[in-house]
């Protein structure tokens, strides 16, 4: 079928004005749709930013909580070890006068202990001593070894090789002979 042509009886100036109004309405509609889409996009972008900001904040809070828990646990563990070391030192200090040789040996061992290094066990039997303890790092353990070697009366010091494997938080043991030298 052929398209029929419409006849417009309006004057040409009025026809132009109507076409301009129709184009203006069409442009206004397109602008409104564009602004609505742009506003929706900005709103979604703000929601996504808010979501990720809250996720980061929650992760930071969780990290701070975990660090606090780790600090509490490590402090409690160290306090327990120090308390055990203090108990051992108190027991050594209370030896009877008949145990003068052991007391002297224990005093010399105590004098050789650098700050931060402590004993968890001391065994003395027939001139032989076995010490077990804790050193925070390898340098402190080496200082303790040098100090023991410089004490009179201590000989044949044996620090097993596994004492030197860890770099930090070292549970060590050492065997040696004590002859009561002055």
MARBA-611184 format. One line per 4 residues: number of its first residue (from 1); their letters; for each residue x, y, z of N, C-alpha, C. Coordinates in Angstrom, 1 decimal, decimal comma, always signed. Layout:
<sites>
NUM	A	X/Y/Z/X/Y/Z/X/Y/Z; ...
</sites>
This chain:
<sites>
1	XXXX	+0,8/-1,2/+0,0/+0,0/+0,0/+0,0/+0,9/+1,2/+0,0; +0,3/+2,2/-0,6/+1,0/+3,5/-0,7/+0,7/+4,3/+0,5; +1,7/+5,0/+1,0/+1,5/+5,8/+2,1/+0,7/+7,1/+1,6; -0,1/+7,4/+2,5/-0,9/+8,6/+2,1/-0,3/+9,8/+2,7
5	XXXX	-0,3/+10,8/+2,0/+0,3/+12,1/+2,4/-0,8/+12,9/+3,1; -0,3/+13,5/+4,3/-1,2/+14,3/+5,1/-1,2/+15,7/+4,6; -2,3/+16,3/+4,6/-2,4/+17,7/+4,2/-2,5/+18,5/+5,5; -1,6/+19,5/+5,6/-1,6/+20,4/+6,7/-2,1/+21,7/+6,3
9	XXXX	-3,2/+22,2/+6,9/-3,8/+23,4/+6,5/-3,3/+24,6/+7,3; -2,4/+24,4/+8,2/-1,9/+25,5/+9,1/-0,9/+26,3/+8,3; -0,8/+27,6/+8,7/+0,1/+28,4/+7,9/+1,6/+27,9/+8,2; +2,5/+28,2/+7,3/+3,8/+27,7/+7,4/+4,6/+28,2/+8,7
13	XXXX	+4,3/+29,3/+9,2/+5,0/+29,8/+10,4/+4,5/+29,0/+11,6; +3,2/+28,7/+11,6/+2,7/+27,9/+12,7/+3,2/+26,4/+12,6; +3,3/+25,9/+11,4/+3,9/+24,5/+11,2/+5,3/+24,4/+11,7; +6,1/+25,5/+11,4/+7,5/+25,5/+11,9/+7,5/+25,5/+13,4
17	XXXX	+6,7/+26,4/+14,0/+6,6/+26,5/+15,4/+6,2/+25,2/+16,1; +5,3/+24,5/+15,5/+4,8/+23,2/+16,0/+6,0/+22,1/+16,0; +6,7/+22,1/+14,8/+7,8/+21,2/+14,7/+8,9/+21,5/+15,7; +9,2/+22,8/+16,0/+10,2/+23,2/+17,0/+9,7/+22,8/+18,4
21	XXXX	+8,4/+22,9/+18,7/+7,9/+22,5/+20,0/+8,0/+21,0/+20,2; +7,7/+20,3/+19,1/+7,8/+18,8/+19,1/+9,3/+18,4/+19,3; +10,2/+19,0/+18,7/+11,6/+18,7/+18,8/+12,1/+19,1/+20,2; +11,6/+20,2/+20,8/+12,0/+20,6/+22,1/+11,4/+19,6/+23,2
25	XXXX	+10,2/+19,1/+23,0/+9,7/+18,1/+23,9/+10,5/+16,8/+23,8; +10,8/+16,5/+22,6/+11,6/+15,2/+22,5/+13,0/+15,4/+23,1; +13,7/+16,6/+23,0/+14,9/+16,9/+23,6/+14,8/+16,9/+25,1; +13,8/+17,5/+25,6/+13,5/+17,6/+27,1/+13,3/+16,2/+27,6
29	XXXX	+12,6/+15,3/+26,9/+12,4/+13,9/+27,4/+13,7/+13,2/+27,4; +14,5/+13,3/+26,4/+15,8/+12,7/+26,3/+16,7/+13,2/+27,4; +16,7/+14,5/+27,7/+17,5/+15,0/+28,8/+17,1/+14,5/+30,1; +15,8/+14,4/+30,4/+15,3/+13,9/+31,6/+15,7/+12,4/+31,8
33	XXXX	+15,6/+11,6/+30,8/+16,0/+10,2/+30,8/+17,5/+10,1/+31,1; +18,3/+11,0/+30,4/+19,7/+11,0/+30,7/+20,0/+11,3/+32,1; +19,4/+12,4/+32,6/+19,6/+12,8/+34,0/+19,2/+11,7/+35,0; +18,1/+11,0/+34,7/+17,6/+9,9/+35,6/+18,7/+8,8/+35,6
37	XXXX	+19,2/+8,4/+34,4/+20,2/+7,4/+34,3/+21,5/+7,8/+35,1; +21,9/+9,1/+34,9/+23,1/+9,6/+35,5/+22,9/+9,6/+37,0; +21,7/+10,0/+37,5/+21,5/+10,0/+39,0/+21,5/+8,6/+39,5; +20,9/+7,7/+38,8/+20,9/+6,3/+39,2/+22,3/+5,7/+39,3
41	XXXX	+23,1/+6,0/+38,3/+24,5/+5,6/+38,3/+25,3/+6,2/+39,5; +25,1/+7,4/+39,7/+25,8/+8,1/+40,9/+25,3/+7,4/+42,2; +24,0/+7,2/+42,3/+23,5/+6,5/+43,5/+24,1/+5,1/+43,7; +24,2/+4,3/+42,6/+24,8/+3,0/+42,7/+26,3/+3,1/+43,0
45	XXXX	+27,0/+4,1/+42,5/+28,4/+4,2/+42,7/+28,6/+4,6/+44,2; +27,7/+5,4/+44,8/+27,8/+5,8/+46,2/+27,6/+4,6/+47,1; +26,6/+3,7/+46,7/+26,3/+2,5/+47,5/+27,5/+1,6/+47,4; +28,1/+1,4/+46,3/+29,3/+0,5/+46,2/+30,4/+1,0/+47,0
49	XXXX	+30,6/+2,4/+47,0/+31,7/+3,0/+47,8/+31,4/+2,8/+49,3; +30,2/+3,0/+49,7/+29,8/+2,8/+51,1/+30,0/+1,3/+51,5; +29,6/+0,4/+50,7/+29,8/-1,0/+51,0/+31,2/-1,4/+51,2; +32,1/-1,0/+50,3/+33,5/-1,3/+50,4/+34,2/-0,5/+51,5
53	XXXX	+33,8/+0,7/+51,8/+34,3/+1,4/+53,0/+34,0/+0,7/+54,3; +32,7/+0,2/+54,4/+32,4/-0,6/+55,6/+33,1/-1,9/+55,7; +33,3/-2,6/+54,5/+34,1/-3,8/+54,5/+35,5/-3,6/+55,0; +36,2/-2,5/+54,5/+37,5/-2,2/+55,0/+37,5/-1,8/+56,5
57	XXXX	+36,5/-1,1/+56,9/+36,5/-0,7/+58,4/+36,3/-2,0/+59,2; +35,4/-2,9/+58,8/+35,2/-4,2/+59,5/+36,5/-5,0/+59,5; +37,2/-5,0/+58,4/+38,5/-5,8/+58,3/+39,5/-5,1/+59,3; +39,6/-3,8/+59,3/+40,5/-3,1/+60,2/+40,2/-3,4/+61,7
61	XXXX	+38,9/-3,4/+62,0/+38,5/-3,7/+63,4/+38,9/-5,1/+63,7; +38,7/-6,1/+62,8/+39,0/-7,5/+63,1/+40,5/-7,6/+63,2; +41,3/-6,9/+62,4/+42,8/-7,0/+62,5/+43,2/-6,4/+63,9; +42,7/-5,3/+64,3/+43,1/-4,7/+65,6/+42,7/-5,7/+66,7
65	XXXX	+41,5/-6,3/+66,6/+41,1/-7,3/+67,7/+42,1/-8,5/+67,7; +42,5/-9,0/+66,5/+43,4/-10,2/+66,5/+44,7/-9,8/+67,0; +45,2/-8,6/+66,7/+46,5/-8,1/+67,2/+46,5/-8,0/+68,8; +45,4/-7,5/+69,3/+45,2/-7,4/+70,7/+45,2/-8,8/+71,4
69	XXXX	+44,5/-9,7/+70,8/+44,5/-11,1/+71,3/+45,8/-11,7/+71,3; +46,6/-11,5/+70,2/+47,9/-12,1/+70,1/+48,8/-11,5/+71,2; +48,7/-10,2/+71,4/+49,5/-9,5/+72,4/+49,2/-10,0/+73,8; +48,0/-10,3/+74,1/+47,6/-10,8/+75,4/+48,1/-12,2/+75,6
73	XXXX	+48,0/-13,0/+74,6/+48,4/-14,4/+74,8/+50,0/-14,5/+74,9; +50,7/-13,7/+74,1/+52,1/-13,7/+74,2/+52,6/-13,2/+75,6; +52,0/-12,1/+76,1/+52,3/-11,6/+77,4/+52,1/-12,6/+78,5; +50,9/-13,2/+78,4/+50,6/-14,2/+79,5/+51,6/-15,4/+79,5
77	XXXX	+52,0/-15,8/+78,3/+52,9/-16,9/+78,2/+54,3/-16,5/+78,8; +54,7/-15,4/+78,5/+56,0/-14,9/+79,0/+55,9/-14,7/+80,5; +54,8/-14,2/+81,0/+54,6/-14,0/+82,4/+54,7/-15,3/+83,1; +54,1/-16,4/+82,6/+54,2/-17,7/+83,2/+55,6/-18,2/+83,2
81	XXXX	+56,4/-18,0/+82,1/+57,8/-18,5/+82,1/+58,6/-17,7/+83,1; +58,3/-16,4/+83,2/+59,1/-15,6/+84,2/+58,7/-16,0/+85,6; +57,5/-16,3/+85,9/+57,1/-16,7/+87,2/+57,7/-18,1/+87,5; +57,8/-19,0/+86,6/+58,5/-20,3/+86,8/+60,0/-20,0/+87,1
85	XXXX	+60,6/-19,1/+86,3/+62,0/-18,8/+86,5/+62,2/-18,2/+87,9; +61,3/-17,3/+88,3/+61,5/-16,7/+89,6/+61,3/-17,7/+90,7; +60,4/-18,6/+90,5/+60,2/-19,7/+91,5/+61,5/-20,5/+91,7; +62,1/-20,8/+90,5/+63,3/-21,6/+90,6/+64,4/-20,8/+91,3
89	XXXX	+64,6/-19,6/+91,0/+65,6/-18,7/+91,6/+65,3/-18,7/+93,1; +64,1/-18,6/+93,5/+63,7/-18,5/+95,0/+64,1/-19,9/+95,6; +63,9/-21,0/+94,9/+64,2/-22,3/+95,5/+65,7/-22,4/+95,6; +66,5/-21,9/+94,6/+67,9/-22,0/+94,6/+68,5/-21,2/+95,8
93	XXXX	+67,9/-20,0/+96,0/+68,3/-19,1/+97,1/+68,1/-19,7/+98,5; +67,1/-20,7/+98,6/+66,8/-21,3/+99,9/+67,5/-22,5/+100,2; +68,5/-22,9/+99,5/+69,3/-24,2/+99,8/+69,9/-24,1/+101,2; +69,9/-25,2/+101,9/+70,4/-25,2/+103,3/+72,0/-25,0/+103,3
97	XXXX	+72,5/-24,7/+104,4/+73,9/-24,4/+104,5/+74,8/-25,7/+104,2; +74,2/-26,9/+104,4/+74,9/-28,1/+104,0/+75,1/-28,3/+102,5; +74,4/-27,5/+101,8/+74,5/-27,6/+100,3/+75,3/-26,4/+99,8; +76,3/-26,0/+100,5/+77,1/-24,9/+100,1/+77,7/-25,0/+98,7
101	XXXX	+78,2/-26,2/+98,3/+78,8/-26,4/+97,0/+77,7/-26,1/+95,9; +76,5/-26,7/+96,1/+75,4/-26,5/+95,2/+75,0/-25,0/+95,2; +75,0/-24,4/+96,3/+74,6/-23,0/+96,4/+75,6/-22,1/+95,7; +76,8/-22,4/+95,9/+77,9/-21,6/+95,2/+77,7/-21,8/+93,7
105	XXXX	+77,5/-23,0/+93,3/+77,4/-23,3/+91,8/+76,2/-22,6/+91,3; +75,1/-22,6/+92,0/+73,8/-22,0/+91,6/+74,0/-20,5/+91,5; +74,8/-19,9/+92,5/+75,0/-18,5/+92,5/+75,9/-18,1/+91,3; +76,9/-18,9/+91,0/+77,7/-18,6/+89,8/+76,9/-18,7/+88,5
109	XXXX	+76,0/-19,7/+88,5/+75,1/-19,8/+87,3/+74,2/-18,6/+87,2; +73,7/-18,2/+88,3/+72,8/-17,0/+88,4/+73,6/-15,7/+87,9; +74,8/-15,6/+88,4/+75,6/-14,5/+88,0/+75,9/-14,4/+86,5; +75,9/-15,6/+85,9/+76,2/-15,7/+84,4/+75,0/-15,4/+83,6
113	XXXX	+73,8/-15,4/+84,2/+72,6/-15,2/+83,4/+72,4/-13,8/+83,0; +72,4/-13,6/+81,6/+72,1/-12,2/+81,1/+70,6/-11,9/+81,4; +70,3/-10,6/+81,3/+68,9/-10,2/+81,5/+68,1/-10,8/+80,4; +66,9/-11,4/+80,7/+66,0/-12,0/+79,7/+66,2/-13,5/+79,6
117	XXXX	+67,3/-14,0/+80,1/+67,6/-15,5/+80,1/+67,2/-16,0/+81,4; +66,5/-17,1/+81,5/+66,2/-17,6/+82,8/+66,2/-19,1/+82,8; +66,3/-19,7/+83,9/+66,4/-21,2/+84,1/+65,0/-21,8/+84,4; +64,7/-22,9/+83,9/+63,5/-23,6/+84,2/+63,8/-24,9/+85,0
121	XXXX	+65,1/-25,3/+85,0/+65,4/-26,6/+85,7/+66,9/-26,5/+86,0; +67,3/-27,0/+87,2/+68,7/-27,1/+87,6/+68,8/-28,5/+88,3; +69,7/-29,3/+87,8/+70,0/-30,6/+88,4/+71,5/-30,7/+88,7; +71,8/-31,0/+90,0/+73,1/-31,2/+90,4/+73,3/-32,6/+91,0
125	XXXX	+74,2/-33,4/+90,5/+74,5/-34,7/+91,0/+75,9/-35,0/+90,9; +76,6/-35,3/+92,0/+78,0/-35,7/+92,0/+78,9/-34,9/+91,2; +78,8/-33,6/+91,3/+79,7/-32,7/+90,6/+79,3/-32,4/+89,2; +78,2/-32,9/+88,7/+77,8/-32,7/+87,3/+76,5/-31,9/+87,4
129	XXXX	+76,4/-30,9/+86,5/+75,2/-30,0/+86,5/+74,5/-30,1/+85,2; +73,2/-30,0/+85,2/+72,4/-29,9/+84,0/+71,4/-28,8/+84,2; +71,5/-27,8/+83,2/+70,6/-26,7/+83,3/+69,7/-26,7/+82,1; +68,4/-26,3/+82,3/+67,5/-26,1/+81,2/+66,9/-24,7/+81,4
133	XXXX	+66,6/-24,0/+80,3/+66,1/-22,7/+80,5/+65,6/-22,1/+79,2; +65,4/-20,8/+79,2/+64,8/-20,1/+78,1/+65,7/-18,9/+77,8; +66,0/-18,7/+76,5/+66,7/-17,5/+76,0/+65,9/-16,8/+74,9; +65,7/-15,5/+74,9/+64,9/-14,9/+73,9/+65,5/-14,9/+72,5
137	XXXX	+66,8/-15,0/+72,4/+67,4/-15,1/+71,0/+68,8/-15,8/+71,2; +69,4/-16,1/+70,0/+70,6/-16,8/+69,9/+71,8/-16,0/+70,5; +71,7/-14,6/+70,3/+72,8/-13,8/+70,9/+72,8/-13,9/+72,4; +71,7/-13,9/+73,0/+71,6/-13,9/+74,5/+72,1/-15,3/+75,0
141	XXXX	+71,8/-16,3/+74,2/+72,3/-17,7/+74,6/+73,8/-17,7/+74,5; +74,4/-17,1/+73,4/+75,8/-17,1/+73,3/+76,5/-16,3/+74,4; +75,9/-15,2/+74,8/+76,4/-14,4/+75,9/+76,4/-15,3/+77,2; +75,3/-16,0/+77,4/+75,2/-16,9/+78,6/+76,3/-17,9/+78,6
145	XXXX	+76,6/-18,5/+77,4/+77,6/-19,5/+77,2/+79,0/-18,9/+77,6; +79,3/-17,7/+77,0/+80,6/-17,0/+77,3/+80,7/-16,8/+78,8; +79,6/-16,3/+79,4/+79,7/-16,0/+80,9/+79,9/-17,3/+81,7; +79,3/-18,4/+81,3/+79,5/-19,6/+82,1/+80,9/-20,1/+81,9
149	XXXX	+81,5/-20,0/+80,7/+82,8/-20,4/+80,5/+83,8/-19,6/+81,3; +83,5/-18,3/+81,6/+84,4/-17,5/+82,3/+84,3/-17,7/+83,8; +83,3/-18,4/+84,3/+83,1/-18,6/+85,7/+84,1/-19,7/+86,2; +84,8/-19,5/+87,3/+85,7/-20,5/+87,8/+85,0/-21,7/+88,3
153	XXXX	+85,6/-22,9/+88,1/+85,0/-24,1/+88,6/+84,1/-24,8/+87,6; +83,7/-24,2/+86,5/+82,9/-24,8/+85,5/+83,8/-25,4/+84,4; +83,6/-26,7/+84,0/+84,5/-27,2/+83,0/+83,6/-28,2/+82,1; +84,1/-28,5/+81,0/+83,5/-29,4/+80,0/+82,0/-29,0/+79,7
157	XXXX	+81,8/-27,7/+79,4/+80,5/-27,3/+79,1/+80,1/-27,9/+77,7; +78,8/-28,4/+77,7/+78,3/-29,0/+76,4/+76,9/-28,3/+76,2; +76,9/-27,5/+75,1/+75,6/-27,0/+74,7/+75,3/-27,8/+73,4; +74,2/-28,6/+73,4/+73,9/-29,4/+72,3/+73,6/-28,6/+71,0
161	XXXX	+73,8/-29,1/+69,9/+73,7/-28,4/+68,6/+72,2/-27,9/+68,4; +71,2/-28,6/+68,9/+69,9/-28,2/+68,7/+69,5/-26,9/+69,4; +70,3/-26,5/+70,4/+70,1/-25,2/+71,1/+70,3/-24,1/+70,1; +71,1/-24,2/+69,1/+71,5/-23,1/+68,2/+70,6/-23,1/+66,9
165	XXXX	+69,7/-24,0/+66,8/+68,9/-24,0/+65,5/+67,9/-22,9/+65,4; +67,2/-22,6/+66,5/+66,2/-21,6/+66,5/+66,9/-20,2/+66,7; +66,3/-19,2/+66,0/+66,9/-17,8/+66,1/+66,3/-17,1/+67,3; +65,1/-17,5/+67,7/+64,4/-16,8/+68,8/+63,6/-17,8/+69,6
169	XXXX	+63,3/-17,3/+70,9/+62,5/-18,2/+71,8/+63,1/-19,6/+71,9; +64,3/-19,6/+72,4/+65,1/-20,8/+72,5/+64,9/-21,5/+73,9; +64,5/-22,7/+73,9/+64,5/-23,6/+75,1/+65,8/-24,4/+75,0; +66,7/-24,0/+75,9/+68,1/-24,6/+75,8/+68,3/-25,6/+77,0
173	XXXX	+69,4/-26,3/+76,8/+69,9/-27,1/+77,9/+71,4/-27,2/+77,8; +72,1/-27,3/+78,9/+73,6/-27,4/+79,0/+74,0/-28,3/+80,1; +75,1/-29,1/+79,8/+75,7/-30,0/+80,8/+77,1/-29,5/+81,1; +77,5/-29,6/+82,3/+78,9/-29,3/+82,6/+79,3/-29,9/+84,0
177	XXXX	+80,6/-29,8/+84,3/+81,1/-30,3/+85,5/+81,4/-29,1/+86,4; +81,1/-29,2/+87,7/+81,5/-28,2/+88,7/+82,4/-28,8/+89,7; +83,6/-28,2/+89,8/+84,6/-28,7/+90,8/+84,8/-27,7/+91,9; +84,0/-26,7/+92,1/+84,0/-25,8/+93,2/+85,2/-24,8/+93,1
181	XX	+85,8/-24,6/+92,0/+87,0/-23,8/+91,9/+86,7/-22,4/+92,3; +87,7/-21,7/+92,9/+87,6/-20,4/+93,4/+88,1/-19,4/+92,4
</sites>
